[in-house]
Amino acid sequence: MKILVANIGSTSLKWRLFDFSNNAERLLHKGGFERVTDYPKAIEDCLADLKKANAIASESELSAVGFKTVIAKDVTGCVRLDDRVLQAMHDYNGLAPAHNPPYITGIKLFAQRMPKVPLIGLFETAFHQFAPEASQRYAVPDSWLKIGVRRWGFHGASHKFIAERSAELLKRLDVAESARQLYVHHGASKISGAPLRVISCHLGGSSSVTGILNGASIGTSMGMSPQSGLPHNNRVGDLDSEALPYAVKTLGISVEEAQKQLTKQSGLLGISGVSNDVRDIADAAAKGNASAKLALDVFVASTRHWIGSYFLQLNGADAIAFTAGTGENSASIRAAICANLENLGIKIDAEKNNVTRATETVISAADSAVKIFVIPTNEELVVAREAKRFLEANKN
Ligand code: AMP
């Protein structure tokens, strides 16, 4: 069974092709295009690349195309991307303006190009759907909840990968299996051993921290939209609900302009005034740029805030895992996040932490009660596995 996972951006198309034949999981091919102006041609070129690499002879060999879809009204989990689901994604375009519109366009183009191949989406909200109600609910009236104003949470594929992989690294294969079967069991299954507590830090262009108990999310830093939680590359992160009407009135700007500033000119870019990329900001900070240093300090403080929240809720942690662009590559950010936590049993090993290429590593000191991991995420594999399970469960 071959499943293609397509990662759609507004001007990019990246893909990975997995083969699940003979009970194995093999990555057959990966590739991508940036600065795409003609999407139908990009899909055509992707298929041509797959054929050239002998990964497929024809697109009829594809059992499905999987997508890491973000959010849809009243839909989560792993679903077939039919007209109803596309409409539900469209209904929440406003919550994920950078993601939903290009995904809807891209999915429609894939459907036109290969009408016989099932298109399946694993929503980024799916991993958090079984979190306790208390961590999903905002303190708003019921009428707000009824229209979807609640914490949904995102980066679900990445946090699920961390849930599975961290359990394997901690030699808790029971929990790894429970995490793998999460959507089949509608939540974590009963674990006979001690509870396994992991805090997953997905730190990249977009960032979130999730508390994971026995392979399932108990809460996450992102809320109703991916604009919340930690500061992101150019998006604000958490903000007092009064700030928006106050800024609109006081700066004399429209709500749309204020939204644009919060989603495009805020976050690390907004504070640093330098860049939306941690590498550029760190370079500027090293040269004495105070705003750049402050941006990194705010990012580190916010990450610690959320780690602290889940450390308490989980009654400690067996592991903290770092993943995504910054989490996998920035030794200095990891060191700053883990500094001065010896009293909580969290101790980083400076030498082991000195990994700058994304490699799976244990970076905690030998006497650290909490293991600290760097785990390169593999969101596409999670999407492909769920798409495979969906196909098997819906054979007819
Ligand atoms: P992602 O969203 O996971 O693709 O992460 C992309 C982001 O990771 C970039 O925008 C950078 O801010 C950050 N990043 C990538 N490489 C490094 C690095 N070597 N050091 C610090 N941050 C990095």
Boltz pocket constraint, residues with backbone or C-beta under 6 A from the ligand:
constraints:
  - pocket:
      binder: B
      contacts: [[A, 203], [A, 204], [A, 205], [A, 206], [A, 233], [A, 276], [A, 277], [A, 278], [A, 279], [A, 324], [A, 325], [A, 326], [A, 329], [A, 330], [A, 356]]
      max_distance: 6.0
